[in-house]
Amino acid sequence: MIQPLQFFLIFLKASLLSFGGLGNLPFLHADLIALGWAQEPDFLTAIAVGQMSPGPSGLWSISLGYLTYGWPGAALSLIALLVPPFLILPLVALYTRVDGHPGVKSFSNGLMLGAIGLLLGTAGVLSGTVITDAWALVIVAVTAGLALTKRLPTIVILLLAALAGVVIYT
């Protein structure tokens, strides 16, 4: 037996943890299948309806709500999809009020530096398995240098690096 509040919370969680499209599919699939509230054909049908319908592709979950719980399910899933954007509106209003504050600027700069540090740390760990010889190090260094100049589009830099790899290693 489907419990409306739990049904709504499952769709709300999926909506909060994804950015639209089919991003909420893994969350909904895991929860609804585990509870026995949906079957595999429900997902396939809902995705097909969502792909054929005009508008955003994330609306497939409303079809899933309908297929699993009828009109109440469609309404609950629609409300769950609408809650996150409405939560953002007050946050944006608050942010625009405090955006110029020096403390907020300092916090944002620190947050950005932390993110860059995490990115560089991850890149360092991953590069240890990829950079196995001097040529690979040259490709990485030249690619990084080109990226830092900001004179070439990223896709061109990546294509040049791939071409260098093909030429050197074949």
C-alpha positions as CSV (number, residue, x, y, z in Angstrom):
1,M,0.0,0.0,0.0
2,I,1.4,3.3,-1.1
3,Q,1.8,5.9,1.7
4,P,1.3,9.4,0.2
5,L,3.8,11.2,2.4
6,Q,6.5,8.7,1.8
7,F,5.7,8.7,-1.9
8,F,6.1,12.5,-2.0
9,L,9.4,12.4,0.0
10,I,10.9,9.8,-2.4
11,F,10.1,12.1,-5.4
12,L,11.3,15.2,-3.4
13,K,14.6,13.5,-2.6
14,A,15.1,12.5,-6.2
15,S,14.3,16.1,-7.3
16,L,16.7,17.7,-4.7
17,L,19.6,15.4,-5.6
18,S,19.4,15.8,-9.4
19,F,19.6,18.5,-12.0
20,G,16.8,17.5,-14.2
21,G,16.4,15.2,-17.2
22,L,16.9,11.6,-16.2
23,G,19.2,12.6,-13.3
24,N,16.6,11.5,-10.8
25,L,16.1,8.1,-12.4
26,P,18.6,6.1,-10.2
27,F,17.0,7.5,-7.0
28,L,13.4,6.8,-8.1
29,H,14.3,3.4,-9.5
30,A,16.0,2.2,-6.3
31,D,13.4,3.5,-3.9
32,L,10.2,2.6,-5.8
33,I,11.4,-0.9,-6.9
34,A,12.6,-1.6,-3.3
35,L,9.2,-0.7,-1.9
36,G,7.4,-2.7,-4.7
37,W,5.5,0.4,-5.7
38,A,6.8,0.3,-9.3
39,Q,7.9,-2.3,-11.8
40,E,10.5,-2.1,-14.6
41,P,7.8,-1.5,-17.3
42,D,6.6,1.5,-15.4
43,F,10.0,3.2,-15.8
44,L,10.2,2.3,-19.5
45,T,6.7,3.7,-20.2
46,A,7.3,6.8,-18.2
47,I,10.6,7.6,-19.9
48,A,9.0,7.0,-23.3
49,V,6.1,9.3,-22.5
50,G,8.6,11.9,-21.2
51,Q,10.7,11.7,-24.4
52,M,7.6,12.1,-26.6
53,S,6.0,14.9,-24.7
54,P,6.9,18.5,-25.3
55,G,8.8,20.4,-22.6
56,P,11.6,19.5,-20.3
57,S,12.7,15.9,-20.3
58,G,12.5,15.8,-16.4
59,L,8.7,15.7,-16.6
60,W,8.9,11.9,-17.2
61,S,8.8,11.4,-13.5
62,I,5.2,12.9,-13.4
63,S,4.3,10.1,-15.7
64,L,6.0,7.6,-13.4
65,G,4.0,9.1,-10.5
66,Y,0.8,8.6,-12.4
67,L,1.7,5.0,-13.4
68,T,2.5,4.0,-9.9
69,Y,-0.1,5.9,-7.9
70,G,-2.7,7.4,-10.3
71,W,-3.7,11.0,-10.3
72,P,-2.5,11.5,-6.7
73,G,0.9,10.2,-7.7
74,A,1.1,12.6,-10.7
75,A,0.1,15.5,-8.4
76,L,2.6,14.6,-5.7
77,S,5.5,14.0,-8.1
78,L,4.7,17.4,-9.8
79,I,4.8,19.2,-6.5
80,A,8.0,17.4,-5.6
81,L,9.5,18.6,-8.9
82,L,8.5,22.2,-8.2
83,V,9.7,22.5,-4.6
84,P,13.5,22.8,-5.3
85,P,13.2,25.7,-7.7
86,F,10.9,27.5,-5.2
87,L,13.4,26.9,-2.5
88,I,16.1,28.6,-4.6
89,L,14.2,31.8,-4.9
90,P,14.5,33.0,-1.3
91,L,18.2,32.0,-1.3
92,V,18.8,34.1,-4.4
93,A,17.0,37.0,-2.9
94,L,19.2,36.7,0.3
95,Y,22.4,36.3,-1.7
96,T,21.7,39.4,-3.8
97,R,21.4,41.3,-0.5
98,V,24.6,40.1,1.0
99,D,26.6,39.7,-2.2
100,G,28.7,42.8,-1.8
101,H,29.6,42.2,1.9
102,P,33.3,41.7,2.4
103,G,32.8,38.6,4.5
104,V,30.8,36.9,1.8
105,K,33.4,37.8,-0.8
106,S,36.2,36.3,1.5
107,F,34.1,33.2,2.1
108,S,33.5,32.8,-1.7
109,N,37.2,33.2,-2.4
110,G,38.1,30.7,0.2
111,L,35.6,28.2,-1.1
112,M,36.9,28.6,-4.6
113,L,40.5,28.1,-3.4
114,G,39.4,24.9,-1.6
115,A,37.6,23.6,-4.7
116,I,40.8,24.3,-6.8
117,G,42.9,22.5,-4.2
118,L,40.6,19.5,-4.3
119,L,40.7,19.5,-8.1
120,L,44.5,19.7,-8.2
121,G,44.8,17.0,-5.5
122,T,42.5,14.7,-7.5
123,A,44.4,15.5,-10.7
124,G,47.7,14.7,-9.0
125,V,46.5,11.3,-7.8
126,L,45.0,10.4,-11.2
127,S,48.0,11.6,-13.1
128,G,50.3,9.2,-11.2
129,T,48.7,6.3,-13.1
130,V,48.6,8.0,-16.5
131,I,52.0,9.8,-16.7
132,T,54.3,6.8,-17.2
133,D,57.1,8.3,-19.2
134,A,58.7,11.6,-20.3
135,W,56.5,12.0,-23.4
136,A,53.3,11.8,-21.3
137,L,54.7,14.5,-19.0
138,V,55.5,16.7,-22.0
139,I,52.0,16.3,-23.4
140,V,50.5,17.2,-20.0
141,A,52.8,20.2,-19.5
142,V,52.1,21.6,-23.0
143,T,48.4,21.0,-22.6
144,A,48.3,22.8,-19.3
145,G,50.4,25.7,-20.7
146,L,48.0,26.1,-23.6
147,A,45.0,26.0,-21.3
148,L,46.5,28.7,-19.0
149,T,47.0,31.0,-22.0
150,K,43.2,30.9,-22.7
151,R,43.9,31.6,-26.4
152,L,42.6,28.3,-27.7
153,P,39.2,26.7,-27.0
154,T,39.3,23.7,-24.7
155,I,38.2,21.3,-27.4
156,V,41.1,22.3,-29.6
157,I,43.6,21.8,-26.8
158,L,42.1,18.3,-26.1
159,L,42.2,17.4,-29.8
160,L,45.9,18.5,-30.0
161,A,46.8,16.5,-26.9
162,A,45.0,13.4,-28.4
163,L,46.8,13.9,-31.7
164,A,50.1,14.2,-29.9
165,G,49.4,11.0,-28.1
166,V,48.5,9.2,-31.3
167,V,51.6,10.4,-33.1
168,I,54.0,9.6,-30.2
169,Y,52.6,6.3,-29.1
170,T,51.8,4.6,-32.5
